[in-house]
Amino acid sequence: MLSFRTYDVFTDTRYSGNPLAIVMGADDLSDAAMQTIAGEFNLSETIFIQTPDDPANTAKVRIFTPVAELPFAGHPTIGSAIMLAEDAAGSGDFDTTITLEERAGLVPVIVHRKGAHVTATLTAPIIPFMVAEPIPEANAAVALGLNDSDIGLPGHCPGVAEGGPRFVFVPVRDLDALARASPKLDALIALENRCGTDSLYAYTTGANGADYQARMFAPHGGIPEDPATGSASACLAAHLDSCGLIEDGTTDLVLHQGIEMQRPSTITLGIDRTDTLTAVRVGGSAIRVSEGMLEPPHA
């Protein structure tokens, strides 16, 4: 039997944010078994905790969507780092660094707890970069089930960025247009396939303290809509930089996601730039919701 826990990530309130399953003691699981378990949980991602290859690191992890493995993902990294830090520290306040071995590389995560509030901030293992792929705004509008006039934001244009996973980025006019987005599956898949990804991130200027508000659709990746996407948030740094919106120095942004799903999530994005991007950080909170045991599949 294997123990597991579930956390809600990018929130400090249960039953909001992005749900995550964390499976411990996963050293002996095959790739097929991990994929089967991820399909059983059927969440955006399930993360499996293994013994690190280098004992200087905290853990080795494997991350699966319901249909495929990912080299890096934000909400599994944040949620599992908070769990591992809390297990190691016990009760009381702390500041610690959790280092996770992921397929994309080493991911350091600074975890801070004061009272009942715990936050974690990861440094992306790959500095995100742009992919040269023109995106006609009309194609983006059809994919999102919107009008041509709904696409676009002053100073922004559609683009494709990668930082482990790859995402299509589509700015939309306002929060009303974002709320009305209702992807047309065939058109969305055609656009994503053209760009070499299964994920589209639509965003606009935010409200209630957020710089941007977003929705992320990946239906043929097993995720009809994601309440919070840390890896896309990291890639947003490259996209904004390509639009000339990031100045040298450090830029700190607040992102909201999951609002339309009734799973509100808050993500912090830190961007360091000196002529080009030099580091990208993604942060947020997480809270435990459940724990239990599972029978591993014979795969």
N, C-alpha and C positions, 0 to 999 in steps of 0.2 A: 504494500500500500504506500502511496505517496501523499504527503501533506500539501495542501495548497491554501492560499489566502486570496481574497479579492480586495482590491482597493479602488476607490474612486480618486482619479488623478486630475490635477489642475483645478482642484477645489479643496476647500476644507469643510465642505458640507456633504454628508452622505446623500446618495441618490441624485447627485448632480455630477458634473465633470465627466471624465471618460473612464468607464469601468475597465479594470485590468485583472486578469488572473495570473497569479505567481505560483509556479509549481517548484517545490524544493526537492533537493536530493535527486536531481535528474541525470546524474552521471551515466547511468546504465540504459537510458532510453535511446532507442534508435531514432533516426530522423523521421521515419514513418510513424513511429509511436507519438512523437511530439506533434507532428502534423495532425494526427487523429485526435489527440487531446485538445489541441487548439480548435479543431472543428467542433468538438463536443461543447466547449465553452461558448463558441460562436460569438466572441467579442472581437473588437477591432484587432487586438493583439493579446497573446498569451506569452509570458516569458518564463523560461526554464532556468533554474539556478543550478550551476555545476561547480565543481572544484576548479580553481583557476590553474592554468598551465604554469604560471609564475606565482609562487606563494607570496610574493610581495604585493600582489593584487588581491582585491577582496573576493571576487567571484568571476567565473566565466558564465556568460549568459547566451541563450539562444532565443530568438524572437520570431514568433509565427503569427500570421494572420490566419483566418479560417482556411485559406487556400495555398499559402506560400510562406517561405521564410524570408525575413528582412535582414539586411546587414546592420541596420541601426534604426531605432525608433525612439521618439522622445518620451511618450507617456509610460512605456514599460521601463525605460531607464530611470525616470524620476520616481515612479512608484516602487520599484524594487530597491533602489538606493535608500529611500526612506525606510522601507521595511528592514533592510540589513543594518542600517545605522541604529534604528530603534532597538533591534534585537541585541546589538552589541553594547549599547549604552545603558539599557534599562531605563529606569525612571530618572527624571531630572533633566535640566537643560544641557545642551551640548552643541559643539561645533566640530564637525569631523569631515574627512574626505573619504568617499567610497570610490574605488577604482574598478571598473567593470571591463572585462575582456569581451568585446563584441566583434562580430564578423568584420565590421568596418574599421576596427582598431580599438585602442584603449580609450575609455571614456571616463575622465575624472568627474566626480559629482560632489560638490560641497553641500553638506546637509546641516541645517541649523534648526534647533528646537528651543523655543522659549515658552514655558508654560504648556498650554495645549496646542500651540501653533507650531507646525513644522514645515519647513520649506527646503527645496533642493534646487541647485543650479548646476546644469551640466555644461561642459564645453564640448562642442560638436567635434567628433573625431576627424571629420573631413570639412575643410572650409568650402562652403557651397560655391558653385560656379554656374554660369549661364550656359545653356545649350543653344546653338544657333538653329532655331526652327521658327520661321515666320508663322504667326497665328492670325489669320484673317478674322477681324472682329465679327463679321457676319457668321462665320462658323461657330465662334464662341457663343454668340447669341442663341443660335439654334440649339446648340448642345445644352444650354442652360434653360431652354424654354422661355427666353426673354426676347424683347424687341431689340433691334439694332441700337435704338436710342438709349437702351439701358446699359450698354457696354461702354466702359471708359470712365476715367477719373482724371481731372486735370493733373498733368505731369506724369501720368502712368500709362502703360500700354501692356497688352498681353505678352507673356514670355514663358520660357521653360527654364527651370533651374534644377540642379542636382546636388545632392550632398549625402550620398548613399542611395536612398530612394530619389526618384525624379518626380517633379510635379509641373503641371500646366498652371500658370497663374493668370487669372482673368480679373481685372478691376471692373467693378460695376458702379453705376452712377451714385447710388445712395442706399440707405438701409431698406427702403421700401423695395427696391429692385432686388436686393439680396434676399429679402424674405420671400419674394415671389418666385425666385429661381426654383424650377421644377424640371430637372434634367430629362431630356429625351434620350432614352437609352441608346438607340442606334447611332444618333448623331454624337453623343458623348463618347461612346466607344470608338467611333471613327476618328474623332479629334484626338483622343488619348493615344490611340494606336499610331496615328501620324506622328505624334511627339515622342513615341517610345516609352510610354508610361501608362499606368492604369488609374491615375489620380489627378483630379482637377480641383484647384483651390481658388474659389471666388472670394473677393474681399472688397471692402469699401471703407470709407472713413468711419471711425467708431463713435460711440457715445458713452456716457456714464463712466468717464475716466479712461476709456480705451482709445488708443491711437487708431487702431483698425479693428474691424469686426469681420469674421470670415466664416465660410462653410467649405467643407471638403468632401468631395464625392468620388468614390472609387467602387462602383457597383460590380464591375467585372473583376475586381480584386477581392470580392467578398465583403465589401464595406459600403452599403448603399449611401450612408452619410456618417462621418466621424465627428463625435462631439468635441474632440480636441486633438490636434495633430502637431506634436512637437517637432518632428523632422521637417514638416512643411513650414513651420514657423522659422526654423533655422534657414531653410532655403529661401524664405521670403527676404532674408537679409541680402542675398545675392541679387534677387529680383529688384528690390528697391534701389540697390546700388547701381544696377544697370540703367535705372530710370534717372540717375543723377540726384537721388534724394538722400544719400548718406554722405555726410561730411567727414573729413579727417577728425580723429579723436574717438570718443566713445559715445554711442547713441543708445539710449535706453527707451524701449517701446513697451506698451501694454497692449495685448491682443485679447479679444473676446471671441469665443467660438461656442457652438452648441446652443446658442440662444433659441434658435428656431426649433430645436429638438426638445426643448424643455430640459436640457442638460447643460446649464451655463458653466462655462469654463473660462479661467483667466490664466494667461500665459505671459511671462515676461521674456523679452528678447533683448539681449545685449549684443551690440555690434562694435568691434574695434576695427578701425580703418586707418592706415597710413599709406596713402596713394592707392592701395587696394585693400580688400578685406584681410585682416590678420587673425581674427578670432571671432567666433559666434557662440553665444551662450543662451540657453533656454532654461527657464525656471518656473517653478510652481509648487503647489502644495499637494498633499495626498492624505487620505484618511482610510483606515481599515473598515471594511464592511462585513466580511464573513471569513470563515476558515473551515476546513474540513479535510477529508481523506478521499482519495480516488484509487480505483483499481486500474493499474496501467494496462493498456491494450497489449495483446500478444502480437506486436508488429515490430 
